């Protein structure tokens, strides 16, 4: 297991009371957790991957699909950009009832793609989400019988919602780390709360954060 991935039971990196407190917060907050993905039955599948690791995960999952079920696939670079967003919008717009949508890649990109899919009416039951940073650790946790899913805790690409200027930005940071908003220059703590509509972690002014 890498330093960037922790199980629900372990809590965030840290020691003593601070580590235990972080673990308690993570137990009840909205941080994305990543169990081993399972392929649901469907009338059709749409699989979109971001980067080569995402492709491997999506194709491995699709190998369990029934041969008579239609499958559409689309591959993108392992980052979010306007071209990828436009193509993803087109693919989602064409989805019919009964489709299951597989999104695989870095957590920050997958969550943005999932937020876009929800704008087009997709429900959680219709989405299969795979974060490549957590895939190996989730399998190890399931093999050990924990089954709680993994979350990406250490330094990783993240989208942060600034509570001061209310704008989102991309950064590499760990949960609980301090980053600077490029819009208003406020020092922010990357909080253990996640907004699915914004596909972003909340960033609270470091001087006001009560968790530290």
Protein Blocks (a to p, Z undefined) as FASTA:
>chain_A
ZZkbccfklopadehjllmmmmmmmmmmmbdcdddddddddfbdcdddedjklmmmmmmm
mmmpcfklccddddddfbdcfklmmmmmmmmmmpcehiacddeddfklmmmmmmmmmmno
pafklpccddfklmmmmmmmmmnononopadfbgcddddddfklopacdddddehiacdd
fklopacdddfbdcfklopacdddfklpckZZ
